[in-house]
Amino acid sequence: MELCVALDLPSAKENLALAELLKGYNVWMKVGFRAYIRDGKPFIEALKKINPDFKLFLDLKLYDIPNTMADAAEEIAKLGVDMFNIHASAGSVAMKTVMDRLSNYEQRPLVLAVTALTSFDEANFQAVYEKSIDAKAEQFATMAYENGLDGVVCSTFESRAIKNATSDDFLTLCPGIRPFGEDAGDQQRVATLNLAAKEGVDYPVVGRPIYKDANPKAKVEEILKVIATF
């Protein structure tokens, strides 16, 4: 299990200050929609300057026609990030097209497929996808696995079933982690670190419980100590 810290603060200055605090730790940094649209490639470069060993996850959730997704995936690979994601609901052709395009890269980033956003509850998910979260997440994950992706984005509650349906080596990255039972905020399907470990989560994503803490560095140290016990 490897901690992924969500850089979701309102400004590049605040996000970079948080990264500076954490530069001595072996963690992933998640760069999301707002941060990348606002701050772009220079933000990625600034993170690398703070710590060249940071692993960077670009969380843009690509969703378009297959060739456009593949074009975007290739541009992402050129940024030198270590992982990015696409929407599984873009379909098998899109997944295969993306992976075929990236096969030209000797060191390509990991590619994950988003299954069910953790902001969904069961009723609202079924209104869109007409299946339960569990059933659809497993279906999406199987599609991703069969098309050569490295793993999926899901909630902790789908992680074990997804690995059972695919492989123990198929990665699960799970947002909505409240390490020690902190407030859920706008997330519906949240989990503690202990539950994440039990369910085989590879990358727990933690944002607000870290950056809203009075001492983010101490909070990360506490999380990493717990992870080391699993």
SETI-120940 format. One record per residue (C-alpha): residue number from 0; chain; x, y, z negated. Coordinates in nm, 4 decimals, decimal comma, always signed. Layout:
BEGIN
[NUM 'A' [X Y Z]];
...
This chain:
BEGIN
[0 'A' [+0,0000 +0,0000 +0,0000]];
[1 'A' [+0,1325 +0,3445 +0,1018]];
[2 'A' [-0,0151 +0,6728 -0,0188]];
[3 'A' [-0,1419 +0,9154 +0,2447]];
[4 'A' [-0,1850 +1,2754 +0,1257]];
[5 'A' [-0,4507 +1,4801 +0,3044]];
[6 'A' [-0,3312 +1,8311 +0,3920]];
[7 'A' [-0,6768 +1,9884 +0,3930]];
[8 'A' [-0,6057 +2,3236 +0,2281]];
[9 'A' [-0,7345 +2,6478 +0,3847]];
[10 'A' [-0,4034 +2,7707 +0,5258]];
[11 'A' [-0,0752 +2,6466 +0,6690]];
[12 'A' [+0,1066 +2,8282 +0,3879]];
[13 'A' [-0,0821 +2,6326 +0,1217]];
[14 'A' [-0,0413 +2,3000 +0,3017]];
[15 'A' [+0,3314 +2,3544 +0,3513]];
[16 'A' [+0,3698 +2,4546 -0,0123]];
[17 'A' [+0,2071 +2,1253 -0,1127]];
[18 'A' [+0,4371 +1,9352 +0,1249]];
[19 'A' [+0,7356 +2,1151 -0,0259]];
[20 'A' [+0,6286 +2,0013 -0,3729]];
[21 'A' [+0,6099 +1,6424 -0,2519]];
[22 'A' [+0,9179 +1,6334 -0,0290]];
[23 'A' [+1,0996 +1,3949 -0,2621]];
[24 'A' [+0,8385 +1,1214 -0,2335]];
[25 'A' [+0,7898 +0,8437 +0,0183]];
[26 'A' [+0,4379 +0,9359 +0,1280]];
[27 'A' [+0,2368 +0,9882 +0,4448]];
[28 'A' [+0,0999 +1,3310 +0,5313]];
[29 'A' [-0,2403 +1,3522 +0,7002]];
[30 'A' [-0,2871 +1,6464 +0,9371]];
[31 'A' [-0,6556 +1,6899 +1,0136]];
[32 'A' [-0,8768 +1,8760 +1,2596]];
[33 'A' [-0,8720 +2,2151 +1,0907]];
[34 'A' [-0,4987 +2,2197 +1,0242]];
[35 'A' [-0,4005 +2,1088 +1,3737]];
[36 'A' [-0,6437 +2,3348 +1,5595]];
[37 'A' [-0,5325 +2,6309 +1,3505]];
[38 'A' [-0,1591 +2,5617 +1,3214]];
[39 'A' [-0,0753 +2,3248 +1,6083]];
[40 'A' [+0,2595 +2,1747 +1,6996]];
[41 'A' [+0,4605 +2,4262 +1,4898]];
[42 'A' [+0,2904 +2,2857 +1,1793]];
[43 'A' [+0,4043 +1,9329 +1,2679]];
[44 'A' [+0,7574 +2,0650 +1,3203]];
[45 'A' [+0,7490 +2,2525 +0,9892]];
[46 'A' [+0,6517 +1,9354 +0,8021]];
[47 'A' [+0,9419 +1,7499 +0,9625]];
[48 'A' [+1,1805 +2,0237 +0,8526]];
[49 'A' [+1,0606 +1,9944 +0,4930]];
[50 'A' [+1,1279 +1,6207 +0,4939]];
[51 'A' [+1,2301 +1,4358 +0,8135]];
[52 'A' [+1,1273 +1,1116 +0,6419]];
[53 'A' [+0,7638 +1,2136 +0,5951]];
[54 'A' [+0,5358 +0,9801 +0,7899]];
[55 'A' [+0,2781 +1,1896 +0,9766]];
[56 'A' [-0,0790 +1,0834 +1,0500]];
[57 'A' [-0,2581 +1,3072 +1,3022]];
[58 'A' [-0,6263 +1,2694 +1,2207]];
[59 'A' [-0,8038 +1,3989 +1,5327]];
[60 'A' [-1,0442 +1,1078 +1,5990]];
[61 'A' [-1,0242 +1,1208 +1,9788]];
[62 'A' [-1,3533 +1,0547 +2,1570]];
[63 'A' [-1,3938 +1,1194 +2,5308]];
[64 'A' [-1,3864 +0,9318 +2,8610]];
[65 'A' [-1,1076 +0,6690 +2,8687]];
[66 'A' [-0,8590 +0,8503 +3,0927]];
[67 'A' [-0,8930 +1,1764 +2,9010]];
[68 'A' [-0,8361 +0,9903 +2,5743]];
[69 'A' [-0,5271 +0,8241 +2,7197]];
[70 'A' [-0,3932 +1,1612 +2,8402]];
[71 'A' [-0,4425 +1,3024 +2,4909]];
[72 'A' [-0,2842 +0,9952 +2,3305]];
[73 'A' [+0,0237 +1,0413 +2,5455]];
[74 'A' [+0,0559 +1,4060 +2,4400]];
[75 'A' [+0,0200 +1,3003 +2,0759]];
[76 'A' [+0,2973 +1,0436 +2,1216]];
[77 'A' [+0,5237 +1,3223 +2,2485]];
[78 'A' [+0,4700 +1,5132 +1,9219]];
[79 'A' [+0,6597 +1,2451 +1,7357]];
[80 'A' [+0,3864 +1,1651 +1,4827]];
[81 'A' [+0,3736 +0,8171 +1,3338]];
[82 'A' [+0,0008 +0,7451 +1,3538]];
[83 'A' [-0,3202 +0,8852 +1,5037]];
[84 'A' [-0,6778 +0,7718 +1,5470]];
[85 'A' [-0,9562 +0,7407 +1,8007]];
[86 'A' [-1,3262 +0,6661 +1,7631]];
[87 'A' [-1,4081 +0,2980 +1,8048]];
[88 'A' [-1,7460 +0,3971 +1,9464]];
[89 'A' [-1,5653 +0,5277 +2,2562]];
[90 'A' [-1,5655 +0,1589 +2,3516]];
[91 'A' [-1,3378 -0,1235 +2,4577]];
[92 'A' [-1,2362 +0,0307 +2,7907]];
[93 'A' [-1,1219 +0,3491 +2,6176]];
[94 'A' [-0,9276 +0,1528 +2,3570]];
[95 'A' [-0,7544 -0,0589 +2,6188]];
[96 'A' [-0,6773 +0,2442 +2,8365]];
[97 'A' [-0,5160 +0,4253 +2,5430]];
[98 'A' [-0,3048 +0,1249 +2,4453]];
[99 'A' [-0,2008 +0,0552 +2,8046]];
[100 'A' [-0,0828 +0,4142 +2,8414]];
[101 'A' [+0,1158 +0,4011 +2,5187]];
[102 'A' [+0,2849 +0,0752 +2,6173]];
[103 'A' [+0,5325 +0,2895 +2,8128]];
[104 'A' [+0,6728 +0,4273 +2,4871]];
[105 'A' [+0,9523 +0,2370 +2,3173]];
[106 'A' [+0,8467 +0,3730 +1,9780]];
[107 'A' [+0,4794 +0,4559 +1,9986]];
[108 'A' [+0,2703 +0,5792 +1,7068]];
[109 'A' [+0,0331 +0,3433 +1,5291]];
[110 'A' [-0,3209 +0,3733 +1,6661]];
[111 'A' [-0,6252 +0,3266 +1,4442]];
[112 'A' [-0,9929 +0,3171 +1,5369]];
[113 'A' [-1,2503 +0,5012 +1,3260]];
[114 'A' [-1,5350 +0,2664 +1,2308]];
[115 'A' [-1,7866 +0,4391 +1,0000]];
[116 'A' [-1,7083 +0,7815 +0,8578]];
[117 'A' [-1,7031 +0,7751 +0,4788]];
[118 'A' [-1,9442 +1,0703 +0,4716]];
[119 'A' [-2,2208 +0,8375 +0,5997]];
[120 'A' [-2,4636 +0,6714 +0,3640]];
[121 'A' [-2,6503 +0,3630 +0,4837]];
[122 'A' [-2,9691 +0,5376 +0,5982]];
[123 'A' [-2,7948 +0,8079 +0,8014]];
[124 'A' [-2,5555 +0,5584 +0,9568]];
[125 'A' [-2,8368 +0,3296 +1,0703]];
[126 'A' [-3,0206 +0,6280 +1,2183]];
[127 'A' [-2,7276 +0,6723 +1,4579]];
[128 'A' [-2,5919 +0,3197 +1,5136]];
[129 'A' [-2,9014 +0,1036 +1,4422]];
[130 'A' [-2,6979 -0,1444 +1,2382]];
[131 'A' [-2,5746 -0,1594 +0,8813]];
[132 'A' [-2,2383 -0,0021 +0,8001]];
[133 'A' [-2,0908 -0,3425 +0,7142]];
[134 'A' [-2,2044 -0,5066 +1,0385]];
[135 'A' [-2,1050 -0,2223 +1,2676]];
[136 'A' [-1,7713 -0,1571 +1,0997]];
[137 'A' [-1,6787 -0,5229 +1,1428]];
[138 'A' [-1,7922 -0,5158 +1,5074]];
[139 'A' [-1,5898 -0,2008 +1,5789]];
[140 'A' [-1,2855 -0,3448 +1,4009]];
[141 'A' [-1,3020 -0,6662 +1,6012]];
[142 'A' [-1,3170 -0,4642 +1,9242]];
[143 'A' [-1,0135 -0,2640 +1,8141]];
[144 'A' [-0,8214 -0,5762 +1,7207]];
[145 'A' [-0,9011 -0,7467 +2,0515]];
[146 'A' [-0,7837 -0,4388 +2,2432]];
[147 'A' [-0,4448 -0,4178 +2,0738]];
[148 'A' [-0,4933 -0,1376 +1,8223]];
[149 'A' [-0,2998 -0,1510 +1,4972]];
[150 'A' [-0,5889 -0,1071 +1,2566]];
[151 'A' [-0,8949 +0,0920 +1,1618]];
[152 'A' [-1,0169 +0,3785 +0,9510]];
[153 'A' [-1,2912 +0,2529 +0,7219]];
[154 'A' [-1,4085 +0,2800 +0,3646]];
[155 'A' [-1,2609 +0,0565 +0,0969]];
[156 'A' [-1,5850 -0,1409 +0,0920]];
[157 'A' [-1,5345 -0,2722 +0,4469]];
[158 'A' [-1,1592 -0,3371 +0,4232]];
[159 'A' [-1,1600 -0,6985 +0,3063]];
[160 'A' [-1,4311 -0,8126 +0,5490]];
[161 'A' [-1,2463 -0,6433 +0,8374]];
[162 'A' [-0,9225 -0,8233 +0,7533]];
[163 'A' [-1,1104 -1,1524 +0,7239]];
[164 'A' [-1,2599 -1,0951 +1,0699]];
[165 'A' [-0,9279 -0,9943 +1,2283]];
[166 'A' [-0,5956 -1,0467 +1,0487]];
[167 'A' [-0,4333 -0,9643 +0,7162]];
[168 'A' [-0,1818 -0,7642 +0,9202]];
[169 'A' [-0,4543 -0,5500 +1,0788]];
[170 'A' [-0,4215 -0,2164 +0,8996]];
[171 'A' [-0,6952 -0,0445 +0,7031]];
[172 'A' [-0,6677 +0,3247 +0,6229]];
[173 'A' [-0,9323 +0,4386 +0,3783]];
[174 'A' [-1,0371 +0,7977 +0,3041]];
[175 'A' [-1,2568 +0,8781 +0,0083]];
[176 'A' [-1,0112 +0,7474 -0,2490]];
[177 'A' [-1,0658 +0,8914 -0,5940]];
[178 'A' [-0,7633 +0,7366 -0,7669]];
[179 'A' [-0,8967 +0,7414 -1,1199]];
[180 'A' [-1,2688 +0,7985 -1,0646]];
[181 'A' [-1,2634 +1,1712 -0,9841]];
[182 'A' [-1,5685 +1,3518 -0,8420]];
[183 'A' [-1,6820 +1,2199 -0,5018]];
[184 'A' [-1,7457 +1,5625 -0,3480]];
[185 'A' [-1,8961 +1,5290 +0,0029]];
[186 'A' [-1,7958 +1,1630 +0,0403]];
[187 'A' [-2,0543 +0,8867 +0,0019]];
[188 'A' [-1,8446 +0,5691 -0,0177]];
[189 'A' [-1,5590 +0,6427 -0,2566]];
[190 'A' [-1,3323 +0,4031 -0,4448]];
[191 'A' [-1,0598 +0,3942 -0,7070]];
[192 'A' [-0,7032 +0,2816 -0,6426]];
[193 'A' [-0,7671 -0,0425 -0,8285]];
[194 'A' [-1,0605 -0,1298 -0,6043]];
[195 'A' [-0,8616 -0,0295 -0,2949]];
[196 'A' [-0,5845 -0,2693 -0,3952]];
[197 'A' [-0,8343 -0,5487 -0,4581]];
[198 'A' [-0,9850 -0,4952 -0,1124]];
[199 'A' [-0,6478 -0,5016 +0,0656]];
[200 'A' [-0,6318 -0,1351 +0,1671]];
[201 'A' [-0,3000 -0,0482 +0,3335]];
[202 'A' [-0,3269 +0,3310 +0,3310]];
[203 'A' [-0,5370 +0,5036 +0,0621]];
[204 'A' [-0,6001 +0,8655 +0,1628]];
[205 'A' [-0,6122 +1,1128 -0,1249]];
[206 'A' [-0,6794 +1,4828 -0,0799]];
[207 'A' [-0,8746 +1,6872 -0,3317]];
[208 'A' [-0,7743 +1,4844 -0,6395]];
[209 'A' [-0,4149 +1,5847 -0,5573]];
[210 'A' [-0,4318 +1,9386 -0,4243]];
[211 'A' [-0,7000 +2,0541 -0,6702]];
[212 'A' [-0,5074 +1,9173 -0,9659]];
[213 'A' [-0,3281 +2,1680 -1,1880]];
[214 'A' [-0,0077 +1,9726 -1,1241]];
[215 'A' [-0,0206 +1,8030 -0,7814]];
[216 'A' [+0,3320 +1,6658 -0,8139]];
[217 'A' [+0,2532 +1,4944 -1,1428]];
[218 'A' [-0,0686 +1,3550 -0,9936]];
[219 'A' [+0,1220 +1,2024 -0,7019]];
[220 'A' [+0,3745 +1,0523 -0,9417]];
[221 'A' [+0,0890 +0,8995 -1,1410]];
[222 'A' [-0,0677 +0,7549 -0,8239]];
[223 'A' [+0,2632 +0,6122 -0,7013]];
[224 'A' [+0,3276 +0,4475 -1,0378]];
[225 'A' [-0,0077 +0,2710 -1,0152]];
[226 'A' [+0,0547 +0,1667 -0,6535]];
[227 'A' [+0,3887 +0,0174 -0,7544]];
[228 'A' [+0,2067 -0,2214 -0,9890]];
[229 'A' [-0,0036 -0,3817 -0,7149]];
